[in-house]
Amino acid sequence: MENFSEPMGLLIDNTKCIGCRACQTACKQWNNLPAEKTTFFGGEGYQNPKDLSGSTYTLIKFHEVIENNKIKDWGFWKKQCRHCIDPACVAACPVPGVLEKKTYGPVAWDDTKCLGCPLCKEACPFNIPRFTSEINPKIRKCNMCNDRLEEGLEPACVKACPTGATIFGKREELLKIAEKRLQEEPDKYFKYIYGKDDLDTSVLYISCFDLEKIKGYPKD
């Protein structure tokens, strides 16, 4: 494995996302996840499938910012595990080794030890962990392609993104990139780096709209 000397992470810039869902497809391909039977969903996000699940670890959502009954702004955003610096899911899990925060970034999981209890999901401020089924449930979520990282490869979603909307690197370097973009194009971005101070996560976001406007996004 490449010797990561510093914590790694992802920077997701929704101004570069075109909604192609190449990342979503790459995630399914790399993790051998089955396709889901879906129907048209016209609710919040318009995405397909409707939400994360035991077979969907990352999801591109569409969001409109409505003010005074008019669309003020819109854009895509990538919903996935944020790989918290101090993950509540790890602290909540009653079985050692099911969830583990790696020193180089990912919150990885080992489903062979999972009891199927919902404590990790209940503890997660982003409501991310999912389970395989109601019968003998086992945890499922993005693990930042930890198996790829162990081989010195970047996550599958990053490799597949055609526009560079998601990039992988040292968290501190990603913060510098995010800060530079916000400084150089202040009219393009909502002036905030999500994950820098709020809940401290390995996955960082910069956006053309306030992500806290999204239903269910934590506000502290």
N, C-alpha and C positions, 0 to 999 in steps of 0.2 A: 504494500500500500504506500502511496505517496505520503511522505511525512509532513502533514499539515502542521506548521508551527504556530498557526493562529486559527481562531474560530472562523469557519467558512459560512457563507450564507447566499441568499438570492436577493437580487434587487429587481422588483417588478415595476415597470413604468407603463402605466395604462395609456399614455399618450402615443405609445408606439404599437399598442395592441390593435390588430385589425379584425379580431374575432374569428380567425381561421380555425382555431381549435386544434392546430397541429400538436400543441403541447398535451392536450387532452388525449389525443389519439396515441401519441408516443408513450404516454404514461400507461395506457392500457396495453399497448404492445409489449413494452419492456417487462411489465409485471404480470403478463399473461392473464389479464382481466377480461371477463366476458362482456359482450355488449349487453345493454339493458333494453328490455321491451319498454318502449315509451310511447306517449301520445303527445299531441301538441299541448304546450303549456303556455298560456297567455298571461300568467301572473307575473309577480316581481321577478325581473331578470330575463324573461322569455327564453331561458336556457333549456337545453335538452341533453341529458335528463334533468329532472326538476331540482335535484340536490345531490350532494355527496352521498355515497353509499358504500357498502362492503365491496363493491366492484367498480367504484368511481372515486379516485383519490384526489383528482384535481378537476376543476370545473370553471369554464369561462362564462361569466354572467354579464348581461347587458343591463345598464342602469341609466335611468333618466332622472335628472334633477328638476323637480317641478316647483315653481314659485309663482304665486298669483294665478294658478291654473294654467300656466304656460311652461313649456319645456325651456329651461334656462341653459341646461348643459346635458351632455350624455357621454357615455363611454363604456368600455369593457373593463372588467377586473377579474383577476384569477383567484378563485377561492380554493384554499388548500391549508394544510397544517402550517402554522407559523414557526414551528420549532423554537419555542420560547427559550430564552436564556436560563430561566429558572422555572421549568415547566410544572404547572399545577397537576397535570395528569400523572406525572411520575410520582409526585408526592402522595397523590390520592390512591394510587394502585396498591392493593394489599399484598400483592405477590412480588417479591424482589425479582428483577430481571425481565419482567414482561415489557416494561418501558424503560428505556435508558437514554439519558442525555449524553451524547458523545462529546468529547472535548473539542472536536473539530466541527460541531454544528448540529447534526441531525438529532432528532428524538426518534430513535429506532425502537422497534418492537419485536417480540418473540412470541408468536401466537401459541406455541406449544405449551406455554406456561399460563396462558390466559384462562381465567375462570368464567369469562363472559359477563361479569358484573358491569354495571354502567357507571362506576365511580369515576373513571377517567373522563368520560364524556360530560358528566355532571360538573366536574371540576374545571374543565376547559373553558376559558372565557370566550373562545371563538366557536364553541359547540362543534368541534371537528371530528373526534373519533367516531367511527362507525363500526358495525359488526356484521359478520358474514350472514347470519340468519337467526331466527328466533329459536331454532333447535340447535343446541350446542354452539352458541355464538362465540366468535373469536374476533379480537380487535383487528381493524383494518384502517389505515390512513396513509398519507404520504410519509415516506421515511427519507425524503430527499435523495432517493436512489442510493441508499447507503452501500449497497453491494457494488454499484458503479464507483462510488468514491473510494472504496477499498482497493479498487484496481486503478486508481488514478484518473478516472473518467468523470466528466461532468454529468449532472443529472440529465435524464432523457428529455425532459421538457425543455431544458435550456438548449440542448443540441438541436432540437427540432424547430425552435422558434425562428421564423424567417426574417423577423424585423429587429431582433435584439430586445424585445419587450421584457424578456426575462434573462438576466445574466447571473453568472455564478462567480464567486470570488471571495477574498478575505472580507469579512464583515466591515472592518475598519476602512478598507479601500472602497467598498460599495457605498459606505456613508459619505465618503469624500466625493464620489461620482454623483450621488444624489444631491448633495449640497451645491456642487458646481452647476448642475442642470437648473436647480431652482434659482440660483443667482444669475445665470446667464439668460434665462428665459422666464422672468417673473410673471409675465402675462399668460404664459402657457400652463403654469402649474398652480394648484392650490398650495400655498406656502406651508408645507408640513411634510415631514418624513415619518410615515407610519412605521412603528416598530423600533424607532430610535430611542424614544423615552417612554412611550406608552406601552407598558407591559414588556418592553425589551425583548425583541424577537430576532431570530436569525434570518427571517424573511422580512424584507423591507419593501415598502411601497411608496411611490410618488405618483401623484394623480392629477388629472385636470379638474376633478371635483372633490369635495370633501367626502371621504369614505364613510364618515360618521353619519352621512345622510342615508346610507344604505340600511335597510331594515335589518336589525339584529346585530349590526356591527357594534362592538363594545366601545363605550365612550370614556373609559378610564383604564 
